């Protein structure tokens, strides 16, 4: 049986709605996005197209009902749910499972 590790990242109150925050987890940069009434989403902070750690500075929105973040560099849109780039389905971000427990944002690995 696999043991699922939970890593506490921050308190939910430390996240500003619709604005990204970066966290360093085991040497990897993660971008966190709090969208009220939908939850907290976590994706890799590395933009594979722009080749920089910038996704936490992207703009949150949706395209045809799909919640996404637009890269601040070349403006590609990445799904916050699946990580898929909406302009190029062959490009994808790592997505992390997020749980809110007693007001704390936790990532499960």
C-alpha positions as CSV (number, residue, x, y, z in Angstrom):
1,X,0.0,0.0,0.0
2,X,1.4,3.4,-1.0
3,X,1.6,6.1,1.6
4,X,0.4,9.5,0.4
5,X,2.5,12.4,1.7
6,X,0.8,15.7,2.4
7,X,2.9,18.8,2.4
8,X,1.5,21.9,4.1
9,X,2.3,24.9,1.9
10,X,0.6,27.9,3.5
11,X,-2.6,29.1,5.1
12,X,-5.5,29.7,2.8
13,X,-5.6,33.3,4.1
14,X,-2.1,33.9,2.6
15,X,-3.4,33.5,-0.9
16,X,-5.0,36.4,-2.7
17,X,-8.0,35.4,-4.9
18,X,-7.1,35.2,-8.6
19,X,-3.4,36.0,-8.0
20,X,-0.7,33.4,-8.2
21,X,1.9,32.6,-5.5
22,X,5.0,30.6,-5.9
23,X,6.2,27.9,-3.5
24,X,9.4,25.8,-3.5
25,X,8.6,22.2,-2.7
26,X,11.5,19.7,-2.7
27,X,13.4,21.8,-5.1
28,X,10.5,22.4,-7.6
29,X,8.7,25.7,-8.0
30,X,4.9,25.4,-7.9
31,X,2.4,28.1,-8.8
32,X,-0.7,28.2,-6.6
33,X,-3.9,29.9,-7.6
34,X,-6.9,30.5,-5.3
35,X,-10.2,30.8,-7.2
36,X,-13.1,31.5,-4.8
37,X,-15.9,28.9,-5.0
38,X,-13.7,26.6,-7.1
39,X,-10.7,25.9,-4.9
40,X,-6.9,26.2,-5.0
41,X,-5.0,24.9,-8.0
42,X,-1.3,24.0,-8.2
43,X,0.7,23.7,-11.4
44,X,4.4,23.8,-12.1
45,X,5.7,27.4,-12.2
46,X,8.0,26.7,-15.2
47,X,6.6,27.9,-18.5
48,X,7.7,25.2,-21.0
49,X,7.2,27.6,-23.9
50,X,8.7,30.8,-22.5
51,X,11.4,28.8,-20.7
52,X,11.1,30.7,-17.4
53,X,9.7,30.3,-13.9
54,X,6.8,32.8,-14.4
55,X,3.4,31.1,-14.4
56,X,2.6,32.4,-10.9
57,X,2.5,35.8,-12.4
58,X,0.0,34.8,-15.1
59,X,-3.6,36.0,-15.4
60,X,-6.3,33.6,-14.3
61,X,-9.4,33.3,-16.4
62,X,-11.3,30.8,-18.4
63,X,-11.7,29.8,-22.0
64,X,-15.0,28.2,-23.0
65,X,-15.6,27.4,-19.3
66,X,-12.1,25.9,-18.8
67,X,-10.3,27.5,-15.9
68,X,-6.8,28.6,-17.0
69,X,-3.8,30.7,-16.5
70,X,-2.3,32.8,-19.3
71,X,1.5,32.9,-19.3
72,X,2.9,36.4,-18.8
73,X,5.5,35.8,-21.5
74,X,3.9,34.6,-24.8
75,X,0.3,34.4,-23.5
76,X,-0.4,30.7,-24.0
77,X,-3.2,29.5,-21.8
78,X,-2.8,26.4,-19.6
79,X,-5.7,24.6,-17.9
80,X,-5.5,24.8,-14.1
81,X,-7.2,21.4,-13.9
82,X,-5.4,19.3,-16.5
83,X,-2.3,21.4,-17.2
84,X,-2.8,21.1,-21.0
85,X,-1.9,24.1,-23.1
86,X,-5.0,25.3,-24.9
87,X,-3.0,26.5,-28.0
88,X,-0.9,23.3,-28.3
89,X,-2.3,20.1,-26.7
90,X,1.2,18.5,-26.9
91,X,2.4,20.8,-24.2
92,X,1.4,20.2,-20.7
93,X,2.2,21.4,-17.1
94,X,2.5,19.1,-14.1
95,X,-0.6,19.5,-12.0
96,X,-0.7,18.8,-8.2
97,X,-3.5,17.7,-6.0
98,X,-4.5,20.3,-3.5
99,X,-6.5,19.8,-0.3
100,X,-7.6,22.4,2.2
101,X,-7.3,21.1,5.7
102,X,-8.2,23.2,8.8
103,X,-7.4,26.4,6.8
104,X,-4.1,25.1,5.5
105,X,-3.3,24.5,1.8
106,X,-1.7,21.1,1.4
107,X,-0.4,19.3,-1.7
108,X,-0.6,15.5,-1.8
109,X,2.2,13.5,-3.4
